Amino acid sequence: MSRVSAVRFSHFLPSLLLLLAGLSAAYVKDLSVFFTSLFNVLPTLVLLLGGAYCAVYRRQRELFLMVTVYVAYFLLDTQTDFYRDNGRVREDAAVVFHLCCLLLPLLFSIYALWQEKTHLFRDFVARCAVLLAVGSVALALEQSFPQALLGWLAEIRWPMLHGAWMSLIQLSYPMFLIGFLTLAAQYWYQPRPLHAAQLVGLLGMFWMLPQTFILPFTLNIMCSQVMLMIAAGVAHEAYQMAFRDELTGLPGRRALNERMQRLGRNYVLAMSDVDHFKRFNDTHGHDVGDQVLRLVASKLSKVSGGGRAYRYGGEEFAVVFAGKTLDECMPHLEEIREIIASYDIKLRNPDRPQDDHQGRQRRTGSGASSVSVTVSIGVAERQAEQRSPDEVLKSADQALYAAKGAGRNCVVAAGQTRRGAVRMQSAAG
């Protein structure tokens, strides 16, 4: 599966909705006592619930992302509370604010890129050490060199790049830019809901910081939303792991079982199986076998006529046609069978080059061979005497066995004779 095809708007949708909700709430001028009280405790509540969720499922990267956002919230919230109560900022407000603007995108990007690849306890200790080291250095600088540090942070280093619209210190803009580019690259190479949530979360914090002392409760709302984005990204990935097949990208068997409970009265189910897959796998290897499964899944996912393909298990796939009749579905299944049978899979030599250009040149020569794969399909329409979709699926499975017995590479409907299947196969050829 190419990277472009793996990029999905659905990865960004939950985070974008949370971002829009946060922006809308931040611009509301008159809030009731209920909402003002809620926003005061919301970041802590989200951290406790989301952090517990990540801790239970051992998602340490996401946990430390939340902790980083919450630490910045705590430091800035102390300043905004003093500002609301006294009508002026604290003496150290500028230093604390500028340090948060500089270190928040840095730590957020580090933890976002830092994947769990070692022992969990060692990983936890290492992440704590980074947070403690950065926090200790920042605290020491803030306590010992306030004016010198403030002058260093607020200095405009690149006058030609500085605009009147810039409300943060100049150093924070390259930090946000570097963080955004690296997180965008991470999503491009590994398109995942969590990586999309990190991108949108960094964008939300970039908008939040200049508004911290301007819009009431902006800090509370946006920090809560960013932590919710991370938790939603974890939940989204957990859903994908449970309902989507990782190898082919198709919805898995659990998703099929749920869909079968909502089919209504009229529907058609088809079962498809890759012909001689075990022999093919043993001959060419498991890598090529996985390539075949991805190819078949890719073609089945494009079946016309309103069908939806699912990975049933092994080399078997199911196709669901809701609200359709058998006569309406048969031409579309026959069409997809022909597409798969006519597609040549290019096999490369085991000593294939690492360079893509050399690989393309070698594939055009004698170094590449091609093989074809076929599928057998059994299809069944829901009958009045069948009380559940499982019975219809069983009929489609029996029709699949009939297709195998009829010589494979054909479509057989439930109750159809083998001779009829052979005639259909010959007519299609």
C-alpha positions as CSV (number, residue, x, y, z in Angstrom):
1,M,0.0,0.0,0.0
2,S,1.5,3.4,-1.0
3,R,1.8,6.2,1.4
4,V,-0.6,8.4,-0.5
5,S,-3.3,5.8,-0.3
6,A,-2.7,5.3,3.4
7,V,-3.3,9.0,4.1
8,R,-6.9,9.5,5.2
9,F,-8.9,12.5,6.2
10,S,-10.5,10.4,8.9
11,H,-7.2,10.4,10.7
12,F,-7.5,14.1,11.2
13,L,-11.3,14.4,11.6
14,P,-11.6,13.9,15.4
15,S,-8.7,16.2,16.2
16,L,-10.0,18.9,13.8
17,L,-13.5,18.7,15.4
18,L,-12.0,19.1,18.9
19,L,-9.9,22.0,17.7
20,L,-12.9,23.8,16.2
21,A,-14.9,23.1,19.4
22,G,-12.0,24.6,21.4
23,L,-11.8,27.7,19.2
24,S,-15.6,28.2,19.4
25,A,-15.6,27.9,23.2
26,A,-12.6,30.2,23.6
27,Y,-14.3,33.1,21.7
28,V,-17.5,32.9,23.8
29,K,-17.6,36.1,25.9
30,D,-20.2,35.5,28.5
31,L,-20.0,32.0,30.1
32,S,-22.2,30.7,32.9
33,V,-20.9,29.8,36.3
34,F,-21.2,26.2,35.4
35,F,-18.9,26.4,32.4
36,T,-16.4,28.7,34.2
37,S,-16.2,26.1,37.0
38,L,-15.9,23.3,34.5
39,F,-13.1,24.9,32.6
40,N,-11.1,25.4,35.8
41,V,-11.0,21.6,36.5
42,L,-11.2,20.3,32.9
43,P,-7.4,20.1,32.2
44,T,-6.8,18.2,35.4
45,L,-9.8,15.9,34.8
46,V,-8.7,15.2,31.2
47,L,-5.1,14.4,32.4
48,L,-6.3,12.0,35.1
49,L,-8.8,10.1,32.8
50,G,-6.6,10.2,29.6
51,G,-3.4,9.5,31.5
52,A,-5.0,6.5,33.3
53,Y,-6.2,5.3,29.9
54,C,-2.7,5.5,28.4
55,A,-1.1,4.0,31.5
56,V,-3.4,1.0,31.5
57,Y,-2.6,0.3,27.8
58,R,1.1,1.1,28.3
59,R,1.1,4.0,25.8
60,Q,3.9,6.0,27.4
61,R,4.5,8.3,24.5
62,E,1.0,9.6,24.7
63,L,1.1,9.8,28.5
64,F,4.2,12.0,28.4
65,L,2.6,14.2,25.6
66,M,-0.3,14.8,28.0
67,V,2.1,15.5,30.9
68,T,4.1,18.0,28.8
69,V,0.9,19.9,27.9
70,Y,-0.3,19.8,31.5
71,V,3.0,21.1,32.9
72,A,2.8,24.1,30.5
73,Y,-0.8,24.6,31.4
74,F,0.0,24.6,35.2
75,L,2.8,27.1,34.8
76,L,0.8,29.5,32.6
77,D,-2.4,29.1,34.6
78,T,-0.6,30.3,37.7
79,Q,0.3,33.4,35.9
80,T,-3.2,34.0,34.4
81,D,-4.8,33.5,37.8
82,F,-2.6,36.1,39.3
83,Y,-3.4,38.4,36.4
84,R,-7.2,38.0,36.8
85,D,-7.0,38.5,40.6
86,N,-4.7,41.5,40.7
87,G,-5.1,43.2,37.3
88,R,-1.3,42.9,36.6
89,V,1.2,40.2,35.8
90,R,3.7,38.8,38.2
91,E,7.3,39.9,38.0
92,D,8.4,36.6,36.5
93,A,5.5,36.3,34.1
94,A,7.5,37.3,31.0
95,V,10.3,34.9,31.7
96,V,8.0,32.0,32.4
97,F,5.8,32.7,29.4
98,H,8.7,33.0,27.0
99,L,10.3,29.8,28.4
100,C,7.0,27.9,27.9
101,C,6.7,29.3,24.3
102,L,10.2,28.0,23.6
103,L,10.2,24.6,25.4
104,L,6.6,23.5,24.9
105,P,7.0,22.8,21.1
106,L,10.4,21.4,21.7
107,L,9.3,18.8,24.3
108,F,6.1,18.1,22.6
109,S,7.9,17.3,19.3
110,I,10.6,15.2,21.1
111,Y,7.9,13.0,22.9
112,A,5.8,12.8,19.7
113,L,8.8,11.4,17.7
114,W,10.0,9.2,20.5
115,Q,8.5,5.8,19.9
116,E,8.6,2.9,22.5
117,K,11.4,0.6,21.3
118,T,13.0,-0.4,24.5
119,H,11.9,-2.0,27.8
120,L,8.9,-0.2,29.1
121,F,10.5,0.6,32.5
122,R,13.7,1.9,30.9
123,D,11.7,3.9,28.4
124,F,9.7,5.4,31.3
125,V,12.8,6.3,33.2
126,A,14.4,7.9,30.1
127,R,11.4,10.0,29.4
128,C,11.2,11.1,33.0
129,A,14.9,12.0,32.9
130,V,14.4,14.2,29.8
131,L,11.5,16.0,31.4
132,L,13.3,16.5,34.7
133,A,16.5,17.7,33.0
134,V,14.8,20.2,30.8
135,G,12.6,21.4,33.7
136,S,15.4,21.7,36.1
137,V,17.6,23.7,33.7
138,A,14.6,26.0,32.9
139,L,13.8,26.5,36.6
140,A,17.4,27.3,37.4
141,L,17.7,29.8,34.6
142,E,14.4,31.4,35.6
143,Q,15.5,31.8,39.3
144,S,19.1,32.9,38.7
145,F,19.2,35.0,35.6
146,P,15.8,36.6,35.1
147,Q,16.7,39.9,33.4
148,A,19.6,38.4,31.4
149,L,17.5,35.5,30.3
150,L,14.6,37.7,29.4
151,G,16.8,39.8,27.2
152,W,18.2,36.8,25.5
153,L,14.8,35.2,24.9
154,A,13.2,38.4,23.7
155,E,16.0,39.5,21.4
156,I,15.1,39.7,17.7
157,R,17.8,37.7,16.0
158,W,16.5,37.8,12.4
159,P,15.1,41.3,11.8
160,M,14.3,40.6,8.1
161,L,12.1,37.7,9.1
162,H,10.3,39.5,11.9
163,G,6.8,40.8,11.3
164,A,4.5,43.1,13.2
165,W,2.0,40.2,13.6
166,M,4.4,38.1,15.6
167,S,3.2,38.1,19.2
168,L,5.6,35.4,20.5
169,I,9.4,35.6,20.9
170,Q,11.1,35.1,17.6
171,L,12.9,31.9,18.8
172,S,9.6,30.1,19.3
173,Y,8.6,30.4,15.6
174,P,11.4,28.2,14.3
175,M,10.8,25.7,17.1
176,F,7.1,25.4,16.1
177,L,8.1,25.3,12.4
178,I,10.7,22.5,12.9
179,G,8.2,20.6,15.1
180,F,5.4,20.9,12.6
181,L,7.7,19.8,9.7
182,T,9.1,16.8,11.6
183,L,5.6,15.7,12.7
184,A,4.3,16.1,9.2
185,A,7.1,13.9,7.9
186,Q,6.4,11.3,10.6
187,Y,2.7,11.2,9.5
188,W,3.8,10.9,5.8
189,Y,6.0,7.9,6.5
190,Q,3.6,6.4,9.1
191,P,0.0,7.6,8.5
192,R,-1.7,6.9,11.8
193,P,-4.5,8.7,13.7
194,L,-2.1,9.4,16.6
195,H,0.4,11.2,14.3
196,A,-2.4,13.2,12.8
197,A,-3.6,14.2,16.4
198,Q,0.0,15.3,17.2
199,L,0.0,17.6,14.2
200,V,-3.3,19.2,15.0
201,G,-2.4,19.5,18.7
202,L,0.8,21.4,17.9
203,L,-1.3,23.7,15.7
204,G,-3.8,24.3,18.5
205,M,-1.0,25.2,21.0
206,F,0.5,27.6,18.4
207,W,-2.8,29.4,18.3
208,M,-3.3,29.2,22.1
209,L,-0.1,30.8,23.4
210,P,-0.6,34.4,22.0
211,Q,-4.1,34.4,23.4
212,T,-3.2,33.2,26.9
213,F,-3.6,36.6,28.6
214,I,-6.2,38.0,26.1
215,L,-9.1,35.5,25.9
216,P,-10.4,34.1,29.2
217,F,-10.1,30.4,29.7
218,T,-8.3,30.0,26.3
219,L,-5.4,28.2,28.2
220,N,-7.8,25.8,30.0
221,I,-9.9,25.0,27.0
222,M,-7.1,24.4,24.4
223,C,-4.8,22.4,26.7
224,S,-7.8,20.2,27.5
225,Q,-8.6,19.8,23.8
226,V,-5.0,18.9,22.9
227,M,-4.9,16.2,25.6
228,L,-8.3,15.0,24.3
229,M,-6.9,14.8,20.8
230,I,-4.1,12.5,22.0
231,A,-6.6,10.3,23.9
232,A,-8.9,10.2,20.9
233,G,-5.9,9.2,18.7
234,V,-5.2,6.3,21.0
235,A,-8.8,5.2,20.9
236,H,-8.9,5.6,17.1
237,E,-5.9,3.3,16.7
238,A,-7.3,0.8,19.2
239,Y,-10.5,0.7,17.0
240,Q,-8.5,0.2,13.9
241,M,-6.5,-2.6,15.5
242,A,-9.8,-4.4,16.5
243,F,-11.8,-3.7,13.3
244,R,-9.3,-3.3,10.4
245,D,-6.9,-5.9,9.0
246,E,-3.4,-4.6,9.2
247,L,-2.0,-6.5,6.1
248,T,-4.7,-5.6,3.6
249,G,-6.2,-2.4,5.1
250,L,-9.7,-3.9,4.7
251,P,-12.2,-4.1,7.5
252,G,-11.7,-7.3,9.5
253,R,-13.9,-10.1,10.6
254,R,-15.2,-8.2,13.7
255,A,-16.3,-5.4,11.5
256,L,-18.0,-7.9,9.2
257,N,-19.9,-9.4,12.1
258,E,-21.1,-6.0,13.2
259,R,-22.2,-5.1,9.6
260,M,-24.1,-8.3,9.3
261,Q,-26.3,-7.4,12.2
262,R,-27.5,-4.2,10.4
263,L,-28.3,-5.6,6.9
264,G,-32.1,-5.6,7.0
265,R,-34.2,-8.0,4.9
266,N,-32.6,-7.9,1.5
267,Y,-28.9,-8.5,0.9
268,V,-26.3,-10.6,-0.8
269,L,-23.2,-12.1,0.7
270,A,-20.2,-13.4,-1.3
271,M,-17.2,-15.4,-0.1
272,S,-14.0,-15.3,-2.1
273,D,-10.9,-17.5,-1.8
274,V,-7.5,-17.2,-3.5
275,D,-7.0,-20.3,-5.6
276,H,-4.0,-22.6,-4.7
277,F,-2.8,-20.0,-2.2
278,K,-0.8,-22.5,-0.1
279,R,1.0,-23.9,-3.1
280,F,1.7,-20.3,-4.3
281,N,2.9,-19.4,-0.8
282,D,5.2,-22.4,-0.6
283,T,6.7,-21.8,-4.0
284,H,7.3,-18.1,-3.9
285,G,7.6,-17.4,-0.2
286,H,5.5,-15.6,2.4
287,D,6.5,-12.1,1.3
288,V,5.0,-12.8,-2.2
289,G,2.0,-14.4,-0.6
290,D,1.4,-11.2,1.4
291,Q,1.7,-9.3,-1.8
292,V,-0.9,-11.4,-3.4
293,L,-3.3,-10.9,-0.5
294,R,-2.8,-7.1,-0.7
295,L,-3.5,-7.2,-4.4
296,V,-6.7,-9.2,-4.1
297,A,-7.8,-7.0,-1.3
298,S,-7.1,-3.9,-3.3
299,K,-9.1,-5.2,-6.2
300,L,-12.0,-6.4,-4.1
301,S,-12.2,-3.0,-2.3
302,K,-13.1,-1.5,-5.6
303,V,-15.9,-3.8,-6.4
304,S,-18.8,-1.9,-8.0
305,G,-22.5,-2.3,-7.4
306,G,-22.4,-1.1,-3.8
307,G,-20.4,-4.0,-2.5
308,R,-18.1,-3.7,0.6
309,A,-15.1,-6.1,1.0
310,Y,-13.9,-7.5,4.3
311,R,-10.9,-9.7,5.2
312,Y,-12.6,-12.9,6.6
313,G,-9.4,-14.7,7.5
314,G,-6.4,-16.3,5.8
315,E,-6.8,-16.1,2.1
316,E,-10.6,-15.7,2.4
317,F,-12.5,-12.4,1.8
318,A,-16.2,-11.5,2.2
319,V,-18.2,-9.0,0.1
320,V,-21.5,-7.6,1.4
321,F,-24.1,-6.1,-0.9
322,A,-26.8,-4.4,1.2
323,G,-30.3,-4.0,-0.4
324,K,-29.3,-5.9,-3.5
325,T,-30.5,-9.0,-5.3
326,L,-28.5,-11.8,-6.7
327,D,-29.1,-10.9,-10.3
328,E,-27.8,-7.3,-9.6
329,C,-24.6,-8.5,-7.9
330,M,-23.5,-11.3,-10.2
331,P,-22.2,-9.1,-13.0
332,H,-20.1,-7.1,-10.5
333,L,-18.6,-10.2,-8.9
334,E,-17.8,-11.6,-12.3
335,E,-16.2,-8.4,-13.4
336,I,-13.9,-8.3,-10.3
337,R,-13.0,-11.9,-10.8
338,E,-11.9,-11.1,-14.4
339,I,-9.9,-8.1,-13.2
340,I,-7.9,-10.2,-10.7
341,A,-7.3,-13.0,-13.1
342,S,-6.0,-10.7,-15.8
343,Y,-3.6,-8.9,-13.5
344,D,0.1,-9.9,-13.7
345,I,2.2,-9.7,-10.5
346,K,5.8,-8.8,-11.2
347,L,8.3,-10.9,-9.2
348,R,11.8,-9.6,-8.7
349,N,15.0,-11.6,-8.0
350,P,16.0,-12.1,-4.4
351,D,19.2,-10.0,-5.0
352,R,17.1,-7.0,-6.1
353,P,18.9,-3.6,-5.7
354,Q,18.1,-1.2,-2.9
355,D,18.0,1.8,-5.3
356,D,14.5,2.3,-6.8
357,H,15.9,3.6,-10.2
358,Q,18.0,0.4,-10.7
359,G,15.0,-1.7,-9.6
360,R,12.8,-0.1,-12.2
361,Q,15.4,-0.7,-14.9
362,R,15.8,-4.3,-13.8
363,R,12.0,-4.9,-13.8
364,T,11.9,-3.9,-17.5
365,G,14.5,-6.5,-18.4
366,S,14.8,-10.2,-18.0
367,G,15.4,-9.9,-14.2
368,A,11.7,-9.9,-13.5
369,S,9.1,-12.6,-13.9
370,S,5.3,-12.4,-13.6
371,V,2.7,-14.6,-12.2
372,S,-1.1,-14.5,-12.1
373,V,-3.5,-15.3,-9.4
374,T,-7.2,-16.3,-9.6
375,V,-10.0,-16.3,-7.1
376,S,-13.1,-18.5,-6.7
377,I,-16.3,-16.8,-5.5
378,G,-19.4,-18.2,-3.9
379,V,-22.4,-16.0,-3.5
380,A,-25.8,-16.3,-1.7
381,E,-28.9,-14.1,-1.5
382,R,-30.9,-14.0,1.7
383,Q,-34.0,-16.2,1.4
384,A,-37.2,-16.0,3.4
385,E,-36.4,-19.2,5.3
386,Q,-33.0,-18.0,6.5
387,R,-33.3,-16.3,9.8
388,S,-29.8,-14.9,10.3
389,P,-27.0,-13.5,8.2
390,D,-24.8,-16.4,9.5
391,E,-27.0,-18.8,7.5
392,V,-26.6,-16.8,4.4
393,L,-22.9,-16.6,4.9
394,K,-22.9,-20.4,5.3
395,S,-24.7,-20.8,2.0
396,A,-22.2,-18.5,0.3
397,D,-19.4,-20.6,1.8
398,Q,-20.9,-23.8,0.4
399,A,-21.2,-22.1,-3.0
400,L,-17.5,-21.2,-2.7
401,Y,-16.7,-24.9,-2.3
402,A,-18.8,-25.6,-5.3
403,A,-16.8,-23.0,-7.3
404,K,-13.6,-24.8,-6.2
405,G,-15.0,-28.1,-7.4
406,A,-16.1,-26.6,-10.7
407,G,-12.5,-25.9,-11.6
408,R,-11.8,-22.6,-9.7
409,N,-11.6,-19.1,-11.1
410,C,-15.4,-18.8,-11.4
411,V,-18.4,-17.4,-9.6
412,V,-21.0,-19.8,-8.3
413,A,-24.4,-18.8,-6.7
414,A,-25.9,-20.9,-3.9
415,G,-27.9,-23.8,-5.5
416,Q,-26.1,-23.4,-8.9
417,T,-24.8,-26.6,-10.5
418,R,-21.2,-27.1,-11.3
419,R,-22.0,-27.4,-15.0
420,G,-23.7,-24.0,-14.8
421,A,-20.6,-22.6,-13.2
422,V,-18.4,-24.0,-15.9
423,R,-20.6,-22.6,-18.6
424,M,-20.4,-19.1,-16.9
425,Q,-16.6,-19.4,-16.7
426,S,-16.4,-20.4,-20.4
427,A,-18.7,-17.6,-21.5
428,A,-16.7,-15.1,-19.5
429,G,-13.4,-16.3,-21.1
